[in-house]
Amino acid sequence: MGANVVETRPSIVVDDVRKDFLLRHTHSLKETFVAWVQRKKSGSSTFQALDGVEFHVGEGESVAVLGLNGSGKSTLLKLISGVLEPDAGRVLTRGRLAGLIEVGAGFHPDLSGRENVYLNAAILGMNRAETEARFDEIVAFSEIGEFIDQEVKHYSSGMFLRLAFSVAIHVELDILLVDEILSVGDAPFREKCKTKILELADQGKTMLVVSHNMSMIKEICTRGIVLKKGKLIFDGPVDEAIEAMNKR
Ligand SMILES: Nc1ncnc2c1ncn2[C@@H]1O[C@H](COP(=O)(O)OP(=O)(O)OP(=O)(O)O)[C@@H](O)[C@H]1O
């Protein structure tokens, strides 16, 4: 499928991207020895997680990345965020990019919530003044309250995720990559996250959203791309994309 034609200037360009993973197979010592004697390669093979994927996302567009388990959605988001490098093709992005991908990965258990907010905002590209200006909003959104000065290792897993998510979503950004936000926190907090994401979409931020929750996808996204076994099989209106995904 060719590149989608977009009217606005592109925020994300994914150009004929391929990503391979090395699969290691465990073998007995005997099998490994026999393979060595026979000069055969043993122990690994490659697996194409993404193959010839190509699309553009225009500034301000909200696009869903759909597909069954293992189709390559998270791998695609990691390539766009720069966590992974493609083996072929290229990925270009314009503007400040924030990823709700491995939320909380930069948190340090021995630091307080407050210290972690500053640390993570810095990792996400904010300077001290910018973080100070948003600090109260970040804490209010997380509902951590008086626990903000406690060491994060004493937080419950839900509290930890709420603070991490709150930092990630309040940073200055042009492009937001969202991977399964609905696994964050309890139902009221998830609803709040969805509202915040809709607000960012309304403000004209570019979004790429991975979720298995189709009603949320329909609320946030107008367009959907569908991956099947690492290949892009559909790019178009979100309702049609959901249908295309369900057709096996
Ligand atoms: N680091 C890795 N090493 C080896 N294989 C990997 C690695 N990361 C992903 N894969 C494989 O690549 C394929 C695509 O994985 P990916 O996580 O992108 O799928 P997904 O569409 O996000 O799936 P899900 O809906 O289950 O989250 C899977 O078969 C997975 O096993």
The ligand as a Gaussian input file, in Angstrom:
#p B3LYP/6-31G(d) Opt

LIG

0 1
 N       12.675000      -7.594000      21.774000
 C       12.118000      -8.566000      21.068000
 N       12.778000      -9.680000      20.737000
 C       12.213000     -10.643000      19.986000
 N       10.952000     -10.586000      19.501000
 C       10.236000      -9.502000      19.803000
 C       10.760000      -8.425000      20.599000
 N        9.779000      -7.476000      20.709000
 C        8.716000      -7.939000      20.032000
 N        8.980000      -9.149000      19.478000
 C        8.061000      -9.944000      18.645000
 O        7.574000      -9.132000      17.602000
 C        6.197000      -9.391000      17.356000
 C        5.410000      -8.103000      17.448000
 O        5.387000      -7.687000      18.818000
 P        4.624000      -6.359000      19.297000
 O        4.847000      -6.242000      20.767000
 O        5.035000      -5.230000      18.439000
 O        3.117000      -6.753000      18.999000
 P        1.764000      -5.996000      19.370000
 O        0.988000      -5.866000      18.108000
 O        2.063000      -4.754000      20.127000
 O        1.057000      -7.074000      20.301000
 P        0.036000      -6.939000      21.559000
 O       -1.307000      -6.592000      20.998000
 O        0.046000      -8.321000      22.103000
 O        0.611000      -5.927000      22.495000
 C        5.775000     -10.448000      18.369000
 O        5.767000     -11.711000      17.730000
 C        6.852000     -10.404000      19.427000
 O        7.078000     -11.679000      19.980000

